[in-house]
Amino acid sequence: MGCYNEIDIQAYTTGDMSNLEGNQIRDHLLTCVSCRRIAESYKVIDKHLQAPLYLEPPKLIIDAVIKKLYPRYPLYSSITALIAASLLFLITWIYVYFDFANNSLIRAFSLSSKNAVNWLSRLLHTVETIYQITQAALKAISQVIYTFLHVTIDPRLIGALIVSLFLALIYFGYHRLFLSLKKEQSQ
């Protein structure tokens, strides 16, 4: 009988054959040295595929992949984002500090020159609207939590948690950006 082809030998080494065919190939491997070498090479390949080696890629490749996956934002846009976030925080603080339910700050601006502060008045109206929408959303979240968990949570606490998480994300994002810029400058 002639030698088996490599596909049959590979199927035998992985156990993908019927018992009869497997027994025939096993008997042939006992007498044929060349087919036995092929079967042993497939067994070695299967062994390496089951437990592959992990090799650390070179640092240049890691750096190239990281730069491709996470491109750095320009420094000016980061500074602009920080200024915008600070301005948003200042406007929010002004809104919380003054009593918008009675529109006292807007009335004070109305007493002054309308042309000079008209844009600020519109900005404060926008902040007030955003604040009211946020309050409504926080009340809705509180009601959903109560509906599913039967736990009453103050909407202000939910808002404080969301703001805290948002500020932590901003902090860690800028911290990571600062470290990457510092690392880039040192290289």
C-alpha positions in Angstrom: 0.0 0.0 0.0 1.2 3.5 -0.8 1.9 6.4 1.5 -0.9 8.6 2.8 -1.2 12.3 1.8 -0.4 15.0 4.3 -4.1 16.0 4.7 -4.9 12.5 5.9 -1.8 12.4 8.2 -2.8 15.8 9.7 -6.3 14.6 10.3 -5.0 11.6 12.1 -2.7 13.7 14.4 -5.7 15.9 15.3 -8.0 13.0 15.8 -10.4 14.0 13.1 -10.7 10.5 11.5 -12.9 7.5 12.1 -11.5 4.6 14.0 -11.0 2.4 11.0 -9.1 5.1 9.0 -7.1 6.1 12.1 -6.0 2.5 12.7 -4.9 2.1 9.1 -2.8 5.2 9.2 -1.4 4.2 12.6 -0.3 0.9 11.2 1.2 2.6 8.2 3.2 5.0 10.4 4.8 2.0 12.2 6.4 0.9 8.9 6.9 4.2 7.0 9.6 6.5 8.2 8.8 9.5 5.9 5.1 9.5 6.9 6.1 9.2 10.6 8.3 12.3 10.2 5.4 14.2 8.7 3.1 13.1 11.5 5.6 14.1 14.2 6.0 17.5 12.6 2.2 18.0 12.7 2.2 16.9 16.3 4.9 19.5 17.1 2.9 22.2 15.3 -0.3 21.2 17.2 1.6 21.4 20.5 2.9 24.9 19.7 -0.6 26.1 18.6 -2.1 24.8 21.8 0.4 26.7 24.0 1.9 29.5 21.9 4.9 31.4 23.1 4.4 35.0 24.0 7.2 37.2 22.9 7.4 40.9 23.8 7.5 43.0 20.6 10.2 45.6 20.3 9.6 49.0 21.9 9.6 50.7 18.5 6.7 48.6 17.3 4.8 49.2 20.5 5.3 53.0 20.3 4.2 53.0 16.6 1.1 51.1 17.3 0.2 53.3 20.3 0.7 56.4 18.3 -1.5 55.0 15.6 -4.3 53.9 18.0 -4.2 57.0 20.2 -3.1 60.0 18.3 -2.1 62.9 20.5 -4.3 66.0 20.6 -2.6 69.3 19.8 -1.7 71.2 22.9 -3.7 74.3 21.9 -7.0 72.4 21.7 -6.3 70.9 25.1 -5.7 74.3 26.6 -8.9 75.6 24.8 -10.9 72.7 26.3 -9.5 73.5 29.8 -10.4 77.2 29.4 -13.9 76.2 28.2 -14.4 73.8 31.1 -13.2 76.5 33.6 -15.6 79.0 32.0 -18.4 76.5 32.3 -17.6 75.9 35.9 -17.5 79.7 36.6 -20.9 80.2 35.0 -22.3 77.2 36.9 -21.0 78.7 40.1 -22.5 82.1 39.3 -25.8 80.4 38.6 -25.8 78.4 41.9 -24.6 81.4 43.9 -27.3 83.8 42.7 -31.0 83.1 43.1 -32.2 82.3 39.5 -35.6 81.4 40.8 -36.2 85.1 41.3 -33.9 86.1 38.4 -32.1 88.6 40.6 -28.9 88.6 38.6 -30.7 89.0 35.3 -32.6 91.9 36.8 -29.4 93.5 37.9 -28.1 93.2 34.3 -31.3 94.7 33.0 -30.8 97.7 35.1 -27.4 98.3 33.6 -26.8 99.0 29.9 -28.8 96.5 27.8 -26.4 96.6 24.9 -23.3 95.8 26.9 -24.7 92.9 28.8 -27.3 91.5 26.4 -25.1 88.6 25.4 -24.3 87.8 29.1 -28.0 87.8 29.9 -28.7 85.4 27.1 -25.9 83.2 28.2 -27.3 83.1 31.8 -30.7 82.3 30.4 -29.1 79.4 28.6 -27.3 78.2 31.7 -30.6 78.5 33.6 -32.4 76.4 31.0 -29.6 73.8 31.0 -29.8 73.7 34.8 -33.5 73.2 34.8 -33.2 70.4 32.2 -30.5 68.8 34.3 -32.6 69.0 37.4 -35.5 67.4 35.6 -33.2 64.6 34.3 -31.8 64.0 37.8 -35.3 63.8 39.2 -36.2 61.3 36.5 -33.1 59.2 37.3 -34.0 59.3 41.0 -37.6 58.1 40.2 -36.3 55.3 38.0 -34.0 54.2 40.8 -36.9 54.3 43.2 -39.1 52.3 40.8 -36.6 49.5 40.4 -34.7 49.4 43.7 -37.3 51.0 46.1 -34.5 53.3 47.3 -35.0 57.0 47.6 -32.0 59.0 46.5 -31.9 62.8 46.5 -31.5 64.1 42.9 -28.8 66.5 44.2 -26.7 63.5 45.4 -27.1 61.9 41.9 -26.0 65.2 40.4 -23.1 65.4 42.7 -22.0 61.9 41.8 -22.3 62.6 38.1 -20.3 65.9 38.4 -17.7 64.1 40.5 -17.3 61.4 37.9 -17.1 63.9 35.1 -14.5 66.0 36.9 -12.5 62.8 37.7 -12.6 61.9 34.0 -11.4 65.3 33.1 -8.6 65.3 35.7 -7.3 61.8 34.7 -7.6 62.7 31.0 -5.6 65.9 31.4 -3.2 64.1 33.7 -2.6 61.4 31.1 -2.2 64.0 28.4 0.3 65.9 30.6 2.3 62.8 31.3 2.4 61.8 27.6 3.4 65.4 26.6 6.1 65.3 29.3 7.3 61.9 28.1 7.3 63.1 24.5 9.4 66.2 25.4 11.9 64.1 27.3 12.5 61.8 24.3 
